[in-house]
Amino acid sequence: MIAGTDLPLRNHAERALSDYFANLNGHRPARLYDLVLREVEEPLFRTVLDYAAGNQSQAAIILGINRGTLRKKLREFGLSD
Protein backbone atom coordinates (compact mmCIF):
# COMPACT_ATOMS: atom_id res chain seq x y z
CA MET A 1 0.00 0.00 0.00
CA ILE A 2 1.31 3.44 -0.90
CA ALA A 3 1.01 5.90 2.00
CA GLY A 4 -2.07 8.08 1.76
CA THR A 5 -3.60 6.52 -1.34
CA ASP A 6 -5.72 3.83 0.29
CA LEU A 7 -6.58 5.57 3.58
CA PRO A 8 -9.96 7.25 3.13
CA LEU A 9 -10.47 8.01 6.83
CA ARG A 10 -7.04 9.61 7.07
CA ASN A 11 -7.69 11.58 3.88
CA HIS A 12 -10.99 12.89 5.27
CA ALA A 13 -9.30 13.89 8.53
CA GLU A 14 -6.51 15.71 6.72
CA ARG A 15 -9.02 17.52 4.51
CA ALA A 16 -11.14 18.53 7.52
CA LEU A 17 -8.10 19.83 9.37
CA SER A 18 -6.89 21.74 6.32
CA ASP A 19 -10.35 23.32 6.02
CA TYR A 20 -10.29 24.17 9.72
CA PHE A 21 -6.96 25.99 9.36
CA ALA A 22 -8.10 27.72 6.17
CA ASN A 23 -11.16 29.12 7.97
CA LEU A 24 -9.50 30.50 11.10
CA ASN A 25 -9.80 34.06 9.76
CA GLY A 26 -6.66 35.22 11.54
CA HIS A 27 -7.47 33.47 14.83
CA ARG A 28 -4.78 31.31 16.39
CA PRO A 29 -5.63 27.64 16.87
CA ALA A 30 -5.49 26.32 20.42
CA ARG A 31 -6.10 22.99 22.12
CA LEU A 32 -6.50 21.31 18.74
CA TYR A 33 -5.94 17.83 20.15
CA ASP A 34 -8.87 18.24 22.56
CA LEU A 35 -11.02 19.73 19.80
CA VAL A 36 -10.39 16.81 17.46
CA LEU A 37 -11.12 14.25 20.18
CA ARG A 38 -14.39 16.00 21.10
CA GLU A 39 -15.45 16.16 17.47
CA VAL A 40 -14.51 12.59 16.53
CA GLU A 41 -14.98 10.44 19.62
CA GLU A 42 -18.78 10.62 20.00
CA PRO A 43 -19.61 9.84 16.35
CA LEU A 44 -17.00 7.07 16.45
CA PHE A 45 -18.69 5.37 19.39
CA ARG A 46 -22.18 5.95 17.99
CA THR A 47 -21.30 4.56 14.57
CA VAL A 48 -19.43 1.52 15.87
CA LEU A 49 -22.26 0.70 18.28
CA ASP A 50 -24.73 0.97 15.41
CA TYR A 51 -22.50 -1.24 13.23
CA ALA A 52 -22.41 -3.80 16.05
CA ALA A 53 -26.22 -3.66 16.25
CA GLY A 54 -26.05 -2.41 19.84
CA ASN A 55 -23.82 -5.26 21.01
CA GLN A 56 -21.44 -3.52 23.42
CA SER A 57 -19.07 -6.47 23.69
CA GLN A 58 -18.67 -6.55 19.90
CA ALA A 59 -18.35 -2.76 19.73
CA ALA A 60 -15.60 -2.85 22.37
CA ILE A 61 -13.71 -5.47 20.35
CA ILE A 62 -14.05 -3.39 17.17
CA LEU A 63 -12.76 -0.31 19.02
CA GLY A 64 -9.96 -2.21 20.72
CA ILE A 65 -11.04 -1.16 24.21
CA ASN A 66 -12.54 -3.07 27.11
CA ARG A 67 -16.29 -3.12 27.65
CA GLY A 68 -16.02 -1.11 30.87
CA THR A 69 -14.30 1.73 29.06
CA LEU A 70 -16.92 1.58 26.33
CA ARG A 71 -19.75 1.78 28.86
CA LYS A 72 -18.08 4.75 30.59
CA LYS A 73 -17.72 6.59 27.28
CA LEU A 74 -21.33 5.82 26.31
CA ARG A 75 -22.49 7.36 29.60
CA GLU A 76 -20.30 10.42 29.00
CA PHE A 77 -21.90 10.95 25.60
CA GLY A 78 -25.43 10.15 26.75
CA LEU A 79 -25.54 7.12 24.49
CA SER A 80 -26.28 4.50 27.14
CA ASP A 81 -29.72 3.18 28.02
PDB file of N, CA, C and O in Angstrom, chain B, residues numbered from 101:
ATOM      1  N   MET B 101       0.837  -1.180   0.000  1.00  0.00           N
ATOM      2  CA  MET B 101       0.000   0.000   0.000  1.00  0.00           C
ATOM      3  C   MET B 101       0.885   1.248   0.000  1.00  0.00           C
ATOM      4  O   MET B 101       1.839   1.331   0.774  1.00  0.00           O
ATOM      5  N   ILE B 102       0.583   2.187  -0.837  1.00  0.00           N
ATOM      6  CA  ILE B 102       1.312   3.442  -0.904  1.00  0.00           C
ATOM      7  C   ILE B 102       0.683   4.397   0.111  1.00  0.00           C
ATOM      8  O   ILE B 102      -0.539   4.549   0.142  1.00  0.00           O
ATOM      9  N   ALA B 103       1.490   5.025   0.921  1.00  0.00           N
ATOM     10  CA  ALA B 103       1.008   5.902   1.997  1.00  0.00           C
ATOM     11  C   ALA B 103       0.048   6.955   1.451  1.00  0.00           C
ATOM     12  O   ALA B 103       0.349   7.659   0.487  1.00  0.00           O
ATOM     13  N   GLY B 104      -1.108   7.043   2.089  1.00  0.00           N
ATOM     14  CA  GLY B 104      -2.068   8.080   1.761  1.00  0.00           C
ATOM     15  C   GLY B 104      -3.009   7.786   0.622  1.00  0.00           C
ATOM     16  O   GLY B 104      -3.997   8.500   0.456  1.00  0.00           O
ATOM     17  N   THR B 105      -2.745   6.753  -0.182  1.00  0.00           N
ATOM     18  CA  THR B 105      -3.600   6.516  -1.335  1.00  0.00           C
ATOM     19  C   THR B 105      -4.798   5.630  -1.003  1.00  0.00           C
ATOM     20  O   THR B 105      -5.845   5.743  -1.641  1.00  0.00           O
ATOM     21  N   ASP B 106      -4.658   4.767  -0.029  1.00  0.00           N
ATOM     22  CA  ASP B 106      -5.725   3.833   0.294  1.00  0.00           C
ATOM     23  C   ASP B 106      -6.222   4.034   1.721  1.00  0.00           C
ATOM     24  O   ASP B 106      -6.613   3.072   2.382  1.00  0.00           O
ATOM     25  N   LEU B 107      -6.210   5.268   2.196  1.00  0.00           N
ATOM     26  CA  LEU B 107      -6.577   5.571   3.575  1.00  0.00           C
ATOM     27  C   LEU B 107      -7.683   6.622   3.591  1.00  0.00           C
ATOM     28  O   LEU B 107      -7.420   7.781   3.914  1.00  0.00           O
ATOM     29  N   PRO B 108      -8.912   6.243   3.251  1.00  0.00           N
ATOM     30  CA  PRO B 108      -9.964   7.247   3.128  1.00  0.00           C
ATOM     31  C   PRO B 108     -10.251   7.990   4.430  1.00  0.00           C
ATOM     32  O   PRO B 108     -10.522   9.190   4.393  1.00  0.00           O
ATOM     33  N   LEU B 109     -10.201   7.323   5.567  1.00  0.00           N
ATOM     34  CA  LEU B 109     -10.471   8.006   6.830  1.00  0.00           C
ATOM     35  C   LEU B 109      -9.390   9.049   7.108  1.00  0.00           C
ATOM     36  O   LEU B 109      -9.688  10.170   7.522  1.00  0.00           O
ATOM     37  N   ARG B 110      -8.151   8.674   6.879  1.00  0.00           N
ATOM     38  CA  ARG B 110      -7.045   9.615   7.065  1.00  0.00           C
ATOM     39  C   ARG B 110      -7.183  10.793   6.115  1.00  0.00           C
ATOM     40  O   ARG B 110      -6.977  11.941   6.509  1.00  0.00           O
ATOM     41  N   ASN B 111      -7.531  10.511   4.866  1.00  0.00           N
ATOM     42  CA  ASN B 111      -7.688  11.585   3.876  1.00  0.00           C
ATOM     43  C   ASN B 111      -8.798  12.546   4.288  1.00  0.00           C
ATOM     44  O   ASN B 111      -8.650  13.759   4.143  1.00  0.00           O
ATOM     45  N   HIS B 112      -9.899  12.021   4.798  1.00  0.00           N
ATOM     46  CA  HIS B 112     -10.991  12.893   5.269  1.00  0.00           C
ATOM     47  C   HIS B 112     -10.539  13.746   6.444  1.00  0.00           C
ATOM     48  O   HIS B 112     -10.862  14.931   6.516  1.00  0.00           O
ATOM     49  N   ALA B 113      -9.793  13.148   7.363  1.00  0.00           N
ATOM     50  CA  ALA B 113      -9.304  13.886   8.529  1.00  0.00           C
ATOM     51  C   ALA B 113      -8.356  15.002   8.094  1.00  0.00           C
ATOM     52  O   ALA B 113      -8.459  16.130   8.575  1.00  0.00           O
ATOM     53  N   GLU B 114      -7.444  14.689   7.194  1.00  0.00           N
ATOM     54  CA  GLU B 114      -6.510  15.710   6.715  1.00  0.00           C
ATOM     55  C   GLU B 114      -7.245  16.845   6.017  1.00  0.00           C
ATOM     56  O   GLU B 114      -6.915  18.016   6.204  1.00  0.00           O
ATOM     57  N   ARG B 115      -8.240  16.494   5.211  1.00  0.00           N
ATOM     58  CA  ARG B 115      -9.019  17.517   4.509  1.00  0.00           C
ATOM     59  C   ARG B 115      -9.779  18.397   5.503  1.00  0.00           C
ATOM     60  O   ARG B 115      -9.809  19.619   5.360  1.00  0.00           O
ATOM     61  N   ALA B 116     -10.394  17.767   6.513  1.00  0.00           N
ATOM     62  CA  ALA B 116     -11.144  18.527   7.521  1.00  0.00           C
ATOM     63  C   ALA B 116     -10.216  19.463   8.292  1.00  0.00           C
ATOM     64  O   ALA B 116     -10.574  20.609   8.565  1.00  0.00           O
ATOM     65  N   LEU B 117      -9.039  18.984   8.640  1.00  0.00           N
ATOM     66  CA  LEU B 117      -8.098  19.834   9.372  1.00  0.00           C
ATOM     67  C   LEU B 117      -7.576  20.967   8.498  1.00  0.00           C
ATOM     68  O   LEU B 117      -7.414  22.093   8.969  1.00  0.00           O
ATOM     69  N   SER B 118      -7.316  20.677   7.236  1.00  0.00           N
ATOM     70  CA  SER B 118      -6.893  21.742   6.320  1.00  0.00           C
ATOM     71  C   SER B 118      -7.974  22.801   6.194  1.00  0.00           C
ATOM     72  O   SER B 118      -7.677  23.996   6.197  1.00  0.00           O
ATOM     73  N   ASP B 119      -9.226  22.374   6.084  1.00  0.00           N
ATOM     74  CA  ASP B 119     -10.352  23.319   6.023  1.00  0.00           C
ATOM     75  C   ASP B 119     -10.443  24.134   7.300  1.00  0.00           C
ATOM     76  O   ASP B 119     -10.690  25.340   7.257  1.00  0.00           O
ATOM     77  N   TYR B 120     -10.244  23.478   8.437  1.00  0.00           N
ATOM     78  CA  TYR B 120     -10.285  24.171   9.725  1.00  0.00           C
ATOM     79  C   TYR B 120      -9.248  25.298   9.748  1.00  0.00           C
ATOM     80  O   TYR B 120      -9.562  26.433  10.108  1.00  0.00           O
ATOM     81  N   PHE B 121      -8.003  24.971   9.359  1.00  0.00           N
ATOM     82  CA  PHE B 121      -6.955  25.988   9.361  1.00  0.00           C
ATOM     83  C   PHE B 121      -7.243  27.095   8.349  1.00  0.00           C
ATOM     84  O   PHE B 121      -6.955  28.263   8.607  1.00  0.00           O
ATOM     85  N   ALA B 122      -7.805  26.733   7.207  1.00  0.00           N
ATOM     86  CA  ALA B 122      -8.102  27.722   6.170  1.00  0.00           C
ATOM     87  C   ALA B 122      -9.191  28.695   6.608  1.00  0.00           C
ATOM     88  O   ALA B 122      -9.267  29.812   6.094  1.00  0.00           O
ATOM     89  N   ASN B 123     -10.028  28.284   7.547  1.00  0.00           N
ATOM     90  CA  ASN B 123     -11.157  29.116   7.967  1.00  0.00           C
ATOM     91  C   ASN B 123     -10.963  29.770   9.333  1.00  0.00           C
ATOM     92  O   ASN B 123     -11.942  30.170   9.964  1.00  0.00           O
ATOM     93  N   LEU B 124      -9.746  29.883   9.793  1.00  0.00           N
ATOM     94  CA  LEU B 124      -9.497  30.496  11.100  1.00  0.00           C
ATOM     95  C   LEU B 124      -9.655  32.017  11.077  1.00  0.00           C
ATOM     96  O   LEU B 124      -9.805  32.639  12.128  1.00  0.00           O
ATOM     97  N   ASN B 125      -9.624  32.610   9.900  1.00  0.00           N
ATOM     98  CA  ASN B 125      -9.798  34.059   9.755  1.00  0.00           C
ATOM     99  C   ASN B 125      -8.889  34.852  10.686  1.00  0.00           C
ATOM    100  O   ASN B 125      -9.337  35.789  11.347  1.00  0.00           O
ATOM    101  N   GLY B 126      -7.624  34.482  10.737  1.00  0.00           N
ATOM    102  CA  GLY B 126      -6.656  35.216  11.544  1.00  0.00           C
ATOM    103  C   GLY B 126      -6.581  34.785  12.997  1.00  0.00           C
ATOM    104  O   GLY B 126      -5.675  35.209  13.713  1.00  0.00           O
ATOM    105  N   HIS B 127      -7.507  33.955  13.449  1.00  0.00           N
ATOM    106  CA  HIS B 127      -7.470  33.472  14.830  1.00  0.00           C
ATOM    107  C   HIS B 127      -6.392  32.403  14.958  1.00  0.00           C
ATOM    108  O   HIS B 127      -6.099  31.677  14.008  1.00  0.00           O
ATOM    109  N   ARG B 128      -5.814  32.321  16.141  1.00  0.00           N
ATOM    110  CA  ARG B 128      -4.785  31.307  16.387  1.00  0.00           C
ATOM    111  C   ARG B 128      -5.445  30.042  16.909  1.00  0.00           C
ATOM    112  O   ARG B 128      -6.285  30.103  17.807  1.00  0.00           O
ATOM    113  N   PRO B 129      -5.071  28.899  16.354  1.00  0.00           N
ATOM    114  CA  PRO B 129      -5.635  27.640  16.871  1.00  0.00           C
ATOM    115  C   PRO B 129      -5.092  27.347  18.263  1.00  0.00           C
ATOM    116  O   PRO B 129      -3.956  27.696  18.586  1.00  0.00           O
ATOM    117  N   ALA B 130      -5.910  26.708  19.074  1.00  0.00           N
ATOM    118  CA  ALA B 130      -5.487  26.325  20.422  1.00  0.00           C
ATOM    119  C   ALA B 130      -6.203  25.045  20.820  1.00  0.00           C
ATOM    120  O   ALA B 130      -7.353  24.822  20.442  1.00  0.00           O
ATOM    121  N   ARG B 131      -5.528  24.220  21.574  1.00  0.00           N
ATOM    122  CA  ARG B 131      -6.102  22.989  22.120  1.00  0.00           C
ATOM    123  C   ARG B 131      -6.707  22.115  21.011  1.00  0.00           C
ATOM    124  O   ARG B 131      -7.783  21.539  21.170  1.00  0.00           O
ATOM    125  N   LEU B 132      -6.000  22.036  19.907  1.00  0.00           N
ATOM    126  CA  LEU B 132      -6.500  21.311  18.741  1.00  0.00           C
ATOM    127  C   LEU B 132      -6.704  19.831  19.036  1.00  0.00           C
ATOM    128  O   LEU B 132      -7.667  19.228  18.563  1.00  0.00           O
ATOM    129  N   TYR B 133      -5.805  19.248  19.814  1.00  0.00           N
ATOM    130  CA  TYR B 133      -5.939  17.834  20.151  1.00  0.00           C
ATOM    131  C   TYR B 133      -7.268  17.575  20.851  1.00  0.00           C
ATOM    132  O   TYR B 133      -7.990  16.645  20.489  1.00  0.00           O
ATOM    133  N   ASP B 134      -7.595  18.390  21.849  1.00  0.00           N
ATOM    134  CA  ASP B 134      -8.870  18.243  22.561  1.00  0.00           C
ATOM    135  C   ASP B 134     -10.057  18.465  21.630  1.00  0.00           C
ATOM    136  O   ASP B 134     -11.059  17.755  21.716  1.00  0.00           O
ATOM    137  N   LEU B 135      -9.944  19.442  20.750  1.00  0.00           N
ATOM    138  CA  LEU B 135     -11.019  19.730  19.803  1.00  0.00           C
ATOM    139  C   LEU B 135     -11.285  18.532  18.902  1.00  0.00           C
ATOM    140  O   LEU B 135     -12.435  18.141  18.702  1.00  0.00           O
ATOM    141  N   VAL B 136     -10.229  17.956  18.364  1.00  0.00           N
ATOM    142  CA  VAL B 136     -10.388  16.812  17.464  1.00  0.00           C
ATOM    143  C   VAL B 136     -11.014  15.637  18.205  1.00  0.00           C
ATOM    144  O   VAL B 136     -11.927  14.995  17.685  1.00  0.00           O
ATOM    145  N   LEU B 137     -10.538  15.348  19.410  1.00  0.00           N
ATOM    146  CA  LEU B 137     -11.124  14.248  20.181  1.00  0.00           C
ATOM    147  C   LEU B 137     -12.602  14.483  20.451  1.00  0.00           C
ATOM    148  O   LEU B 137     -13.409  13.566  20.301  1.00  0.00           O
ATOM    149  N   ARG B 138     -12.968  15.697  20.845  1.00  0.00           N
ATOM    150  CA  ARG B 138     -14.389  15.999  21.104  1.00  0.00           C
ATOM    151  C   ARG B 138     -15.237  15.820  19.856  1.00  0.00           C
ATOM    152  O   ARG B 138     -16.362  15.325  19.927  1.00  0.00           O
ATOM    153  N   GLU B 139     -14.700  16.219  18.722  1.00  0.00           N
ATOM    154  CA  GLU B 139     -15.453  16.156  17.474  1.00  0.00           C
ATOM    155  C   GLU B 139     -15.566  14.743  16.918  1.00  0.00           C
ATOM    156  O   GLU B 139     -16.555  14.423  16.259  1.00  0.00           O
ATOM    157  N   VAL B 140     -14.582  13.896  17.166  1.00  0.00           N
ATOM    158  CA  VAL B 140     -14.510  12.587  16.527  1.00  0.00           C
ATOM    159  C   VAL B 140     -15.000  11.457  17.434  1.00  0.00           C
ATOM    160  O   VAL B 140     -15.609  10.499  16.958  1.00  0.00           O
ATOM    161  N   GLU B 141     -14.740  11.566  18.720  1.00  0.00           N
ATOM    162  CA  GLU B 141     -14.984  10.438  19.618  1.00  0.00           C
ATOM    163  C   GLU B 141     -16.460  10.032  19.697  1.00  0.00           C
ATOM    164  O   GLU B 141     -16.774   8.847  19.585  1.00  0.00           O
ATOM    165  N   GLU B 142     -17.353  10.978  19.885  1.00  0.00           N
ATOM    166  CA  GLU B 142     -18.775  10.617  20.002  1.00  0.00           C
ATOM    167  C   GLU B 142     -19.323   9.955  18.741  1.00  0.00           C
ATOM    168  O   GLU B 142     -19.951   8.901  18.844  1.00  0.00           O
ATOM    169  N   PRO B 143     -19.111  10.530  17.553  1.00  0.00           N
ATOM    170  CA  PRO B 143     -19.609   9.835  16.354  1.00  0.00           C
ATOM    171  C   PRO B 143     -18.939   8.487  16.140  1.00  0.00           C
ATOM    172  O   PRO B 143     -19.557   7.570  15.599  1.00  0.00           O
ATOM    173  N   LEU B 144     -17.681   8.352  16.555  1.00  0.00           N
ATOM    174  CA  LEU B 144     -17.003   7.065  16.448  1.00  0.00           C
ATOM    175  C   LEU B 144     -17.734   6.013  17.273  1.00  0.00           C
ATOM    176  O   LEU B 144     -18.040   4.929  16.776  1.00  0.00           O
ATOM    177  N   PHE B 145     -18.012   6.333  18.527  1.00  0.00           N
ATOM    178  CA  PHE B 145     -18.689   5.373  19.388  1.00  0.00           C
ATOM    179  C   PHE B 145     -20.106   5.092  18.899  1.00  0.00           C
ATOM    180  O   PHE B 145     -20.548   3.943  18.906  1.00  0.00           O
ATOM    181  N   ARG B 146     -20.813   6.126  18.478  1.00  0.00           N
ATOM    182  CA  ARG B 146     -22.185   5.949  17.993  1.00  0.00           C
ATOM    183  C   ARG B 146     -22.216   5.058  16.751  1.00  0.00           C
ATOM    184  O   ARG B 146     -23.046   4.154  16.652  1.00  0.00           O
ATOM    185  N   THR B 147     -21.324   5.313  15.821  1.00  0.00           N
ATOM    186  CA  THR B 147     -21.300   4.562  14.569  1.00  0.00           C
ATOM    187  C   THR B 147     -20.884   3.116  14.775  1.00  0.00           C
ATOM    188  O   THR B 147     -21.473   2.208  14.187  1.00  0.00           O
ATOM    189  N   VAL B 148     -19.872   2.895  15.608  1.00  0.00           N
ATOM    190  CA  VAL B 148     -19.434   1.523  15.870  1.00  0.00           C
ATOM    191  C   VAL B 148     -20.518   0.750  16.601  1.00  0.00           C
ATOM    192  O   VAL B 148     -20.752  -0.419  16.293  1.00  0.00           O
ATOM    193  N   LEU B 149     -21.181   1.374  17.560  1.00  0.00           N
ATOM    194  CA  LEU B 149     -22.259   0.704  18.283  1.00  0.00           C
ATOM    195  C   LEU B 149     -23.398   0.354  17.327  1.00  0.00           C
ATOM    196  O   LEU B 149     -23.988  -0.721  17.431  1.00  0.00           O
ATOM    197  N   ASP B 150     -23.703   1.248  16.410  1.00  0.00           N
ATOM    198  CA  ASP B 150     -24.726   0.972  15.406  1.00  0.00           C
ATOM    199  C   ASP B 150     -24.288  -0.180  14.503  1.00  0.00           C
ATOM    200  O   ASP B 150     -25.085  -1.067  14.196  1.00  0.00           O
ATOM    201  N   TYR B 151     -23.033  -0.170  14.080  1.00  0.00           N
ATOM    202  CA  TYR B 151     -22.497  -1.237  13.232  1.00  0.00           C
ATOM    203  C   TYR B 151     -22.579  -2.586  13.943  1.00  0.00           C
ATOM    204  O   TYR B 151     -22.833  -3.613  13.315  1.00  0.00           O
ATOM    205  N   ALA B 152     -22.362  -2.572  15.257  1.00  0.00           N
ATOM    206  CA  ALA B 152     -22.406  -3.804  16.053  1.00  0.00           C
ATOM    207  C   ALA B 152     -23.829  -4.125  16.512  1.00  0.00           C
ATOM    208  O   ALA B 152     -24.029  -4.979  17.375  1.00  0.00           O
ATOM    209  N   ALA B 153     -24.807  -3.445  15.938  1.00  0.00           N
ATOM    210  CA  ALA B 153     -26.225  -3.657  16.251  1.00  0.00           C
ATOM    211  C   ALA B 153     -26.499  -3.581  17.757  1.00  0.00           C
ATOM    212  O   ALA B 153     -27.288  -4.353  18.303  1.00  0.00           O
ATOM    213  N   GLY B 154     -25.819  -2.621  18.416  1.00  0.00           N
ATOM    214  CA  GLY B 154     -26.051  -2.408  19.838  1.00  0.00           C
ATOM    215  C   GLY B 154     -25.300  -3.354  20.755  1.00  0.00           C
ATOM    216  O   GLY B 154     -25.391  -3.227  21.976  1.00  0.00           O
ATOM    217  N   ASN B 155     -24.566  -4.293  20.199  1.00  0.00           N
ATOM    218  CA  ASN B 155     -23.821  -5.260  21.009  1.00  0.00           C
ATOM    219  C   ASN B 155     -22.551  -4.592  21.537  1.00  0.00           C
ATOM    220  O   ASN B 155     -21.590  -4.390  20.795  1.00  0.00           O
ATOM    221  N   GLN B 156     -22.562  -4.249  22.835  1.00  0.00           N
ATOM    222  CA  GLN B 156     -21.442  -3.523  23.422  1.00  0.00           C
ATOM    223  C   GLN B 156     -20.160  -4.339  23.450  1.00  0.00           C
ATOM    224  O   GLN B 156     -19.074  -3.790  23.264  1.00  0.00           O
ATOM    225  N   SER B 157     -20.270  -5.630  23.678  1.00  0.00           N
ATOM    226  CA  SER B 157     -19.067  -6.468  23.689  1.00  0.00           C
ATOM    227  C   SER B 157     -18.401  -6.451  22.318  1.00  0.00           C
ATOM    228  O   SER B 157     -17.181  -6.322  22.217  1.00  0.00           O
ATOM    229  N   GLN B 158     -19.204  -6.583  21.267  1.00  0.00           N
ATOM    230  CA  GLN B 158     -18.667  -6.552  19.905  1.00  0.00           C
ATOM    231  C   GLN B 158     -18.112  -5.167  19.574  1.00  0.00           C
ATOM    232  O   GLN B 158     -17.053  -5.052  18.957  1.00  0.00           O
ATOM    233  N   ALA B 159     -18.824  -4.120  19.983  1.00  0.00           N
ATOM    234  CA  ALA B 159     -18.353  -2.756  19.732  1.00  0.00           C
ATOM    235  C   ALA B 159     -17.009  -2.516  20.414  1.00  0.00           C
ATOM    236  O   ALA B 159     -16.122  -1.891  19.833  1.00  0.00           O
ATOM    237  N   ALA B 160     -16.854  -3.007  21.640  1.00  0.00           N
ATOM    238  CA  ALA B 160     -15.602  -2.845  22.368  1.00  0.00           C
ATOM    239  C   ALA B 160     -14.459  -3.550  21.636  1.00  0.00           C
ATOM    240  O   ALA B 160     -13.350  -3.022  21.555  1.00  0.00           O
ATOM    241  N   ILE B 161     -14.733  -4.733  21.109  1.00  0.00           N
ATOM    242  CA  ILE B 161     -13.711  -5.468  20.351  1.00  0.00           C
ATOM    243  C   ILE B 161     -13.321  -4.685  19.101  1.00  0.00           C
ATOM    244  O   ILE B 161     -12.137  -4.556  18.792  1.00  0.00           O
ATOM    245  N   ILE B 162     -14.305  -4.169  18.386  1.00  0.00           N
ATOM    246  CA  ILE B 162     -14.046  -3.392  17.169  1.00  0.00           C
ATOM    247  C   ILE B 162     -13.186  -2.171  17.501  1.00  0.00           C
ATOM    248  O   ILE B 162     -12.261  -1.837  16.760  1.00  0.00           O
ATOM    249  N   LEU B 163     -13.495  -1.508  18.617  1.00  0.00           N
ATOM    250  CA  LEU B 163     -12.761  -0.306  19.017  1.00  0.00           C
ATOM    251  C   LEU B 163     -11.399  -0.612  19.635  1.00  0.00           C
ATOM    252  O   LEU B 163     -10.529   0.256  19.700  1.00  0.00           O
ATOM    253  N   GLY B 164     -11.222  -1.858  20.088  1.00  0.00           N
ATOM    254  CA  GLY B 164      -9.961  -2.214  20.718  1.00  0.00           C
ATOM    255  C   GLY B 164      -9.851  -1.718  22.152  1.00  0.00           C
ATOM    256  O   GLY B 164      -8.755  -1.461  22.649  1.00  0.00           O
ATOM    257  N   ILE B 165     -11.005  -1.585  22.813  1.00  0.00           N
ATOM    258  CA  ILE B 165     -11.042  -1.162  24.215  1.00  0.00           C
ATOM    259  C   ILE B 165     -11.836  -2.186  25.004  1.00  0.00           C
ATOM    260  O   ILE B 165     -12.525  -3.022  24.420  1.00  0.00           O
ATOM    261  N   ASN B 166     -11.746  -2.127  26.335  1.00  0.00           N
ATOM    262  CA  ASN B 166     -12.540  -3.075  27.108  1.00  0.00           C
ATOM    263  C   ASN B 166     -13.966  -2.557  27.260  1.00  0.00           C
ATOM    264  O   ASN B 166     -14.230  -1.368  27.084  1.00  0.00           O
ATOM    265  N   ARG B 167     -14.867  -3.454  27.585  1.00  0.00           N
ATOM    266  CA  ARG B 167     -16.287  -3.120  27.646  1.00  0.00           C
ATOM    267  C   ARG B 167     -16.575  -2.063  28.716  1.00  0.00           C
ATOM    268  O   ARG B 167     -17.456  -1.223  28.538  1.00  0.00           O
ATOM    269  N   GLY B 168     -15.837  -2.106  29.817  1.00  0.00           N
ATOM    270  CA  GLY B 168     -16.024  -1.107  30.874  1.00  0.00           C
ATOM    271  C   GLY B 168     -15.719   0.297  30.382  1.00  0.00           C
ATOM    272  O   GLY B 168     -16.447   1.243  30.684  1.00  0.00           O
ATOM    273  N   THR B 169     -14.649   0.425  29.628  1.00  0.00           N
ATOM    274  CA  THR B 169     -14.298   1.731  29.056  1.00  0.00           C
ATOM    275  C   THR B 169     -15.367   2.178  28.072  1.00  0.00           C
ATOM    276  O   THR B 169     -15.746   3.349  28.050  1.00  0.00           O
ATOM    277  N   LEU B 170     -15.851   1.252  27.264  1.00  0.00           N
ATOM    278  CA  LEU B 170     -16.922   1.581  26.326  1.00  0.00           C
ATOM    279  C   LEU B 170     -18.148   2.087  27.066  1.00  0.00           C
ATOM    280  O   LEU B 170     -18.716   3.113  26.692  1.00  0.00           O
ATOM    281  N   ARG B 171     -18.560   1.384  28.106  1.00  0.00           N
ATOM    282  CA  ARG B 171     -19.751   1.781  28.863  1.00  0.00           C
ATOM    283  C   ARG B 171     -19.564   3.162  29.487  1.00  0.00           C
ATOM    284  O   ARG B 171     -20.493   3.969  29.498  1.00  0.00           O
ATOM    285  N   LYS B 172     -18.368   3.436  30.005  1.00  0.00           N
ATOM    286  CA  LYS B 172     -18.076   4.751  30.593  1.00  0.00           C
ATOM    287  C   LYS B 172     -18.217   5.847  29.534  1.00  0.00           C
ATOM    288  O   LYS B 172     -18.832   6.884  29.780  1.00  0.00           O
ATOM    289  N   LYS B 173     -17.645   5.606  28.365  1.00  0.00           N
ATOM    290  CA  LYS B 173     -17.721   6.587  27.282  1.00  0.00           C
ATOM    291  C   LYS B 173     -19.165   6.783  26.814  1.00  0.00           C
ATOM    292  O   LYS B 173     -19.578   7.909  26.538  1.00  0.00           O
ATOM    293  N   LEU B 174     -19.921   5.711  26.725  1.00  0.00           N
ATOM    294  CA  LEU B 174     -21.327   5.818  26.312  1.00  0.00           C
ATOM    295  C   LEU B 174     -22.111   6.672  27.296  1.00  0.00           C
ATOM    296  O   LEU B 174     -22.960   7.465  26.890  1.00  0.00           O
ATOM    297  N   ARG B 175     -21.835   6.519  28.582  1.00  0.00           N
ATOM    298  CA  ARG B 175     -22.493   7.358  29.597  1.00  0.00           C
ATOM    299  C   ARG B 175     -22.089   8.816  29.437  1.00  0.00           C
ATOM    300  O   ARG B 175     -22.929   9.712  29.525  1.00  0.00           O
ATOM    301  N   GLU B 176     -20.793   9.054  29.201  1.00  0.00           N
ATOM    302  CA  GLU B 176     -20.301  10.424  28.999  1.00  0.00           C
ATOM    303  C   GLU B 176     -21.028  11.118  27.859  1.00  0.00           C
ATOM    304  O   GLU B 176     -21.349  12.303  27.946  1.00  0.00           O
ATOM    305  N   PHE B 177     -21.285  10.372  26.787  1.00  0.00           N
ATOM    306  CA  PHE B 177     -21.899  10.952  25.597  1.00  0.00           C
ATOM    307  C   PHE B 177     -23.422  10.858  25.607  1.00  0.00           C
ATOM    308  O   PHE B 177     -24.084  11.286  24.661  1.00  0.00           O
ATOM    309  N   GLY B 178     -23.972  10.295  26.679  1.00  0.00           N
ATOM    310  CA  GLY B 178     -25.427  10.151  26.746  1.00  0.00           C
ATOM    311  C   GLY B 178     -25.952   9.131  25.766  1.00  0.00           C
ATOM    312  O   GLY B 178     -27.081   9.246  25.290  1.00  0.00           O
ATOM    313  N   LEU B 179     -25.141   8.126  25.457  1.00  0.00           N
ATOM    314  CA  LEU B 179     -25.539   7.119  24.486  1.00  0.00           C
ATOM    315  C   LEU B 179     -25.949   5.795  25.136  1.00  0.00           C
ATOM    316  O   LEU B 179     -26.289   4.839  24.440  1.00  0.00           O
ATOM    317  N   SER B 180     -25.917   5.741  26.454  1.00  0.00           N
ATOM    318  CA  SER B 180     -26.282   4.497  27.136  1.00  0.00           C
ATOM    319  C   SER B 180     -27.761   4.502  27.475  1.00  0.00           C
ATOM    320  O   SER B 180     -28.401   5.552  27.537  1.00  0.00           O
ATOM    321  N   ASP B 181     -28.289   3.304  27.694  1.00  0.00           N
ATOM    322  CA  ASP B 181     -29.717   3.176  28.021  1.00  0.00           C
ATOM    323  C   ASP B 181     -29.984   3.570  29.451  1.00  0.00           C
ATOM    324  O   ASP B 181     -31.129   3.524  29.901  1.00  0.00           O
TER     325      ASP B 181
END
